[in-house]
Amino acid sequence: MNAAAPPPGSERTKVMSSVRKGRYPNGKAFFQAVWTVIGKDGERRQQTKVFAKLGEAKSYAGRMADEVEKRGVSDPHRHTVREYLNRWLAALRQKGEEYSPTTLSGYRRCIDLICSEVGHITLAKLTAYHLDQAYGALLKSGGKSRKPNSDGSRNPCPLSARTVHHAHRCIHTALEQARKWKLIGENPARDATPPSPTPSSARAMTDDEISRVWQAAIKAQAGGKAYPGIDCVVLLLMLTGLRRSEVLGLCWDAIDLDAGKITVRRTLIVGEDGSPVLREKAKTARSLRTVSIPTVLAERLRAHWAFTAEQILAWGADYCRAPMLVFPEAGGGMPNPGTWTIRLRQIMRQARVKGVQPAHGYRHSAATALIAAGTDIKTVQTLLGHSTPAITMTLYVHSEEARDKAAGDALAARLERLS
């Protein structure tokens, strides 16, 4: 057994490394690298890893002992997983625009999920076993029901494999940074086994469903109880394939009704605190684009501008004009994306359409219809603002029964000609 030399001025801990030989039940030998941290109070903390070869075990045990001494072993034993993840997220925020509010909000949600299961564990003691147990618990009851109880609480409900997989990717990234910062010797998320995300259940609307949704939007607009311009929003989503964030971030200075074009350059997203944030840049470089709009949409936008002008006159100096949003809340205020999802879901329900995402379903339907109509994939990619055609193909190219039958008939006809 040998001890790694402690760094100058560090007398509070000692690190010992060694190798043990053992055998599996089938008689095959293995070698276990062991490194033990002895605290100032005499407490021993031991970690191990198994190797097939003696040389590999010796090398790894010595390297781990050196790394633990260099990083100051008190740090990972002094704070919990929750404390470290919060510090990691704070470090990302300090990088400014390198990480968007949407990305940081997603990390925050993933951190909260993971910490609900392993947040109390000290960073240095976190293992792949802990993470695997956490993933199982989240799959079983990591979510909250959408409908609240009478006291405002929400019952636990299962999380999807995709959501838990996102949480795994977040914790893997965070722990990899901890390894680079020398807070831990190795990343336990590397050996954890997250659930495989199931294929997306998103589907496009049929022609009949599109017709029903459009009629429901017109009826809601005429009834006067829905958001003024709800039919304009639905028509815009149907005919352009814009993202929800792009529609809500649309300002009048980005619309040229005479030329029939919309320039997508802003997005409205949800910040970490849940409030709407208007970003003066598109999601990606490819998202910055110009979209042509048909005459029917241009006419409806003109009518909506007339309504907006009336609101400006009614509110006077109190109306928010910087920037002038196309679909604001009362007084020109920024809309809440969550509120708009609820409004669009209500339209879907009134149209008796099920299984379609309330906001993204329009984009999905527009892309699928264009591809089915024979539009080349490059044009569809440009319209949607995807970074590569591969993303468009993966997300929106689906087989349809009619096209499958036509393809089969074509192959059968070819075989008959060759026979």
C-alpha positions in Angstrom: 0.0 0.0 0.0 1.3 3.4 -0.8 0.3 7.0 0.0 0.1 9.9 -2.5 2.1 12.9 -1.2 -0.3 15.6 0.1 0.0 19.0 -1.6 1.9 21.8 0.4 -0.1 23.2 3.3 -2.7 20.4 3.2 -2.5 18.4 6.4 -6.2 17.7 6.9 -6.5 14.6 4.7 -4.5 11.7 3.5 -5.2 9.5 0.5 -4.2 5.9 0.3 -4.3 3.8 -2.9 -4.0 0.0 -3.3 -5.0 -2.9 -5.5 -6.9 -6.1 -4.4 -7.2 -9.3 -6.3 -10.4 -11.2 -6.4 -12.2 -13.9 -8.3 -15.7 -14.1 -9.9 -17.9 -17.1 -9.1 -16.7 -18.7 -12.4 -13.1 -18.5 -11.2 -12.0 -15.7 -13.4 -9.6 -13.2 -11.7 -10.2 -9.5 -11.4 -8.3 -6.6 -9.8 -9.9 -3.9 -7.8 -8.4 -0.4 -7.6 -9.0 1.1 -4.2 -8.3 4.7 -3.1 -9.2 5.7 0.5 -9.5 9.2 1.8 -8.7 9.6 5.5 -10.2 12.8 6.9 -8.8 15.0 9.7 -11.3 13.4 12.1 -10.0 9.9 11.1 -13.1 9.1 9.0 -12.3 6.9 6.0 -14.1 7.2 2.7 -13.3 4.5 0.2 -14.0 4.1 -3.5 -13.2 1.3 -5.9 -13.3 0.2 -9.5 -12.7 -3.2 -11.0 -10.3 -4.0 -13.9 -9.4 -7.2 -15.7 -5.6 -6.5 -15.6 -3.3 -5.8 -12.7 -1.4 -3.0 -14.4 -4.6 -1.1 -15.3 -5.9 -1.3 -11.7 -2.5 -0.1 -10.3 -2.4 2.8 -12.7 -5.9 3.9 -12.1 -5.6 3.7 -8.3 -2.5 5.8 -8.3 -4.0 8.4 -10.6 -7.2 8.7 -8.6 -5.2 9.2 -5.4 -3.2 12.0 -7.1 -6.3 13.7 -8.4 -8.1 13.6 -5.1 -5.1 15.2 -3.4 -4.8 17.9 -6.1 -8.4 18.9 -6.0 -8.6 19.2 -2.2 -10.8 16.3 -1.0 -12.9 18.4 1.4 -14.8 20.2 -1.4 -16.8 17.3 -2.8 -17.5 16.0 0.7 -18.6 19.4 2.0 -21.4 20.1 -0.4 -24.3 18.0 -1.8 -25.3 17.2 -5.3 -28.0 19.9 -5.1 -25.5 22.6 -4.0 -23.1 21.7 -6.7 -25.7 21.7 -9.5 -26.9 25.1 -8.3 -23.4 26.4 -8.5 -22.9 24.8 -11.9 -26.1 26.5 -13.2 -24.9 29.8 -11.7 -21.6 29.5 -13.6 -23.6 29.0 -16.9 -25.6 32.1 -16.2 -22.4 34.1 -15.9 -21.6 33.3 -19.5 -24.3 35.6 -20.6 -25.9 35.0 -24.1 -23.9 31.8 -24.6 -26.8 30.0 -23.0 -30.4 31.1 -23.8 -33.1 31.5 -21.1 -34.8 28.5 -22.6 -31.8 26.4 -22.2 -31.2 27.5 -18.6 -34.9 26.9 -17.8 -34.6 23.4 -19.2 -31.5 22.8 -17.1 -33.3 24.2 -14.0 -36.2 21.7 -14.5 -33.9 18.8 -15.0 -31.9 19.7 -11.9 -35.0 20.0 -9.8 -36.1 16.5 -11.0 -32.7 14.9 -10.3 -32.3 16.7 -6.9 -35.7 15.4 -5.8 -34.1 12.0 -5.7 -30.3 12.5 -5.1 -29.9 16.1 -4.1 -29.1 15.3 -0.5 -26.2 13.0 -1.4 -22.7 14.4 -1.1 -21.1 14.9 -4.5 -18.2 12.6 -3.9 -20.5 9.7 -2.8 -22.8 9.9 -5.8 -22.7 6.7 -7.9 -24.2 5.3 -11.0 -26.4 3.1 -8.8 -27.9 6.2 -7.2 -28.7 7.7 -10.6 -30.2 4.5 -11.9 -32.5 4.4 -8.8 -33.4 8.0 -9.4 -34.3 7.4 -13.0 -36.6 4.5 -12.0 -38.3 6.7 -9.3 -38.8 9.5 -11.8 -40.3 7.2 -14.3 -42.8 5.9 -11.7 -43.9 9.1 -10.0 -41.6 12.0 -10.8 -44.3 14.2 -12.3 -47.2 16.2 -11.1 -50.8 15.8 -12.4 -52.0 18.7 -14.5 -55.3 18.9 -12.5 -54.9 20.3 -9.0 -56.7 18.9 -5.9 -59.1 21.0 -3.9 -56.2 22.2 -1.7 -54.1 23.2 -4.6 -51.7 20.2 -4.4 -51.0 18.0 -7.3 -50.8 14.2 -7.2 -47.6 12.4 -8.4 -47.7 10.9 -11.9 -45.2 9.1 -14.1 -42.7 11.0 -16.3 -42.0 10.0 -19.9 -38.8 8.2 -20.8 -37.9 11.2 -22.9 -38.2 13.6 -20.0 -36.0 11.4 -17.8 -33.5 11.0 -20.6 -33.2 14.8 -20.8 -32.6 14.9 -17.0 -29.8 12.3 -17.5 -28.2 14.3 -20.2 -28.2 17.4 -18.0 -26.7 15.6 -15.0 -24.1 13.9 -17.2 -23.0 17.4 -18.6 -22.9 18.9 -15.1 -20.9 16.0 -13.6 -18.5 16.0 -16.5 -17.8 19.6 -15.6 -17.3 18.6 -12.0 -14.7 16.1 -13.2 -12.9 18.7 -15.3 -12.9 21.0 -12.2 -11.3 18.2 -10.3 -14.2 18.0 -7.8 -14.7 14.3 -8.5 -12.4 11.7 -10.0 -14.9 10.3 -12.5 -18.3 11.0 -13.8 -20.8 8.4 -12.4 -23.4 9.4 -15.0 -21.1 7.7 -17.6 -22.0 4.3 -16.1 -25.6 5.0 -15.4 -28.3 3.6 -17.7 -31.1 6.1 -18.6 -34.3 5.0 -20.2 -34.4 5.0 -23.9 -36.7 7.8 -25.2 -39.8 6.4 -26.9 -40.6 7.7 -30.4 -42.5 10.9 -30.5 -46.3 10.5 -30.5 -46.7 13.8 -32.3 -48.9 13.6 -35.4 -50.1 15.8 -38.1 -53.7 16.9 -38.5 -55.8 15.4 -41.3 -57.6 17.6 -43.8 -60.8 17.2 -42.0 -59.3 18.1 -38.6 -57.6 21.2 -40.2 -61.0 22.3 -41.5 -62.7 21.8 -38.1 -59.9 23.7 -36.3 -60.2 26.6 -38.7 -64.0 26.7 -38.2 -63.6 26.6 -34.4 -61.1 29.5 -34.6 -63.5 31.6 -36.7 -66.4 30.8 -34.3 -64.3 31.7 -31.3 -63.3 35.0 -32.9 -66.9 35.8 -33.8 -68.2 34.9 -30.3 -66.1 37.7 -28.8 -65.0 35.6 -25.8 -61.7 34.4 -27.1 -58.5 36.5 -27.6 -59.1 39.1 -30.3 -57.2 37.8 -33.3 -57.3 34.1 -32.3 -58.3 33.2 -35.8 -55.4 35.2 -37.2 -52.9 33.3 -35.0 -54.4 30.0 -36.1 -54.2 30.9 -39.7 -50.6 32.1 -39.3 -49.6 28.9 -37.7 -51.4 26.8 -40.3 -50.0 28.6 -43.4 -46.4 29.4 -42.3 -45.2 26.6 -40.0 -43.8 29.2 -37.6 -42.9 28.1 -34.1 -45.0 29.4 -31.2 -42.0 31.5 -30.0 -41.7 33.0 -33.5 -45.4 33.9 -33.7 -45.5 35.5 -30.3 -42.3 37.4 -30.9 -43.6 38.8 -34.2 -43.6 42.6 -34.4 -45.3 44.8 -36.9 -41.9 46.1 -38.2 -41.2 42.5 -39.4 -44.3 42.3 -41.6 -44.5 43.7 -45.2 -48.1 43.2 -46.2 -47.7 44.8 -49.6 -44.9 42.4 -50.5 -46.6 39.5 -48.7 -43.6 38.7 -46.5 -42.7 38.1 -42.9 -39.2 38.3 -41.5 -38.5 36.0 -38.6 -35.9 37.6 -36.4 -37.3 37.7 -32.8 -38.6 35.0 -30.5 -40.6 35.2 -27.3 -39.7 32.6 -24.7 -40.1 31.8 -21.1 -37.4 32.9 -18.7 -36.1 31.1 -15.7 -38.5 32.9 -13.4 -41.5 31.9 -15.7 -41.9 35.4 -17.1 -41.9 36.0 -20.9 -38.6 37.2 -22.5 -38.4 38.8 -26.0 -35.1 37.9 -27.6 -33.8 40.1 -30.4 -32.5 37.1 -32.3 -33.9 33.9 -33.8 -33.4 30.5 -32.3 -30.5 29.6 -34.7 -28.8 31.3 -37.7 -31.1 29.2 -40.0 -34.2 30.4 -38.1 -33.5 34.0 -39.3 -35.5 33.9 -42.5 -38.1 35.5 -44.6 -41.4 33.7 -45.2 -43.9 34.5 -48.0 -47.5 34.6 -46.9 -50.6 34.0 -49.1 -53.1 36.7 -49.8 -55.7 35.3 -47.4 -53.3 35.7 -44.5 -52.2 39.1 -45.6 -55.8 40.3 -45.6 -56.4 38.9 -42.2 -53.3 40.6 -40.8 -54.5 43.9 -42.3 -57.8 43.5 -40.3 -55.8 42.7 -37.2 -53.6 45.8 -37.7 -56.8 47.8 -37.8 -57.8 46.4 -34.4 -54.3 47.1 -33.0 -54.5 50.7 -34.2 -57.8 51.1 -32.3 -56.2 49.7 -29.2 -53.3 52.2 -29.5 -55.7 55.1 -29.7 -57.7 53.8 -26.8 -54.7 53.3 -24.5 -52.8 56.4 -25.7 -49.4 56.9 -24.1 -49.9 53.9 -21.9 -49.7 51.5 -24.9 -46.4 49.6 -25.1 -44.8 50.5 -28.5 -41.2 49.3 -28.0 -41.5 47.0 -29.7 -45.0 46.8 -31.1 -46.0 43.2 -30.9 -48.5 41.7 -33.3 -50.2 39.6 -30.7 -49.7 41.3 -27.3 -51.7 41.2 -24.2 -53.9 44.2 -23.2 -52.0 47.5 -23.5 -49.3 46.0 -25.8 -47.7 43.9 -23.0 -45.7 40.8 -23.7 -47.9 37.6 -24.0 -47.3 34.5 -21.9 -46.4 31.4 -24.0 -48.1 29.1 -21.5 -51.3 31.2 -21.7 -51.2 30.9 -25.5 -50.8 27.1 -25.3 -54.0 27.0 -23.2 -55.9 29.1 -25.8 -54.8 27.0 -28.6 -55.6 23.8 -26.7 -59.1 25.2 -26.2 -59.5 25.6 -30.0 -58.4 22.0 -30.5 -61.0 20.8 -27.9 -63.7 22.8 -29.5 -62.8 21.3 -32.9 -62.8 17.8 -31.2 -59.2 17.1 -32.3 -57.2 14.8 -30.1 -53.6 13.7 -30.0 -52.3 16.8 -31.7 -50.0 19.2 -29.9 -51.9 22.5 -29.3 -49.1 24.8 -30.7 -46.5 22.6 -32.5 -49.2 20.5 -34.1 -49.7 23.3 -36.7 -46.0 23.3 -37.6 -46.0 19.5 -37.8 -49.1 19.5 -40.0 -47.7 22.2 -42.4 -44.4 20.4 -42.9 -46.1 17.0 -43.4 -48.5 18.5 -46.0 -45.7 20.2 -47.9 -43.6 17.1 -48.1 -46.6 14.9 -49.0 -47.4 17.4 -51.8 -44.0 16.8 -53.3 -42.2 20.0 -52.1 -38.5 19.4 -52.2 -37.0 18.9 -48.8 -34.6 21.8 -49.1 -37.5 24.2 -49.5 -39.3 22.8 -46.5 -36.1 23.0 -44.4 -35.7 26.7 -45.3 -39.3 27.5 -44.6 -39.2 25.8 -41.2 -35.8 27.3 -40.3 -34.1 24.0 -39.6 -30.3 23.8 -39.5 -30.1 20.8 -41.7 -32.4 18.8 -44.1 -31.8 15.8 -41.9 -33.8 17.3 -39.0 -36.7 18.0 -41.3 -36.6 14.4 -42.7 -36.4 12.9 -39.2 -39.2 15.0 -37.6 -41.7 15.3 -40.4 -41.4 12.6 -43.0 -44.0 10.0 -42.2 -45.5 7.2 -44.1 -49.1 7.4 -45.0 -51.5 4.6 -45.9 -52.4 6.1 -49.3 -48.8 6.7 -50.2 -47.7 3.3 -49.0 -50.4 1.6 -51.2 -49.4 3.8 -54.2 -45.8 2.7 -53.7 -46.7 -0.9 -53.5 -48.9 -0.7 -56.6 -46.0 1.0 -58.5 -43.6 -1.9 -57.6 -46.2 -4.5 -58.6 -46.8 -2.8 -61.9 -43.0 -2.7 -62.5 -42.8 -6.4 -61.8 -45.6 -7.1 -64.2 -43.8 -5.2 -67.0 -40.6 -7.1 -66.4 -42.3 -10.5 -66.3 
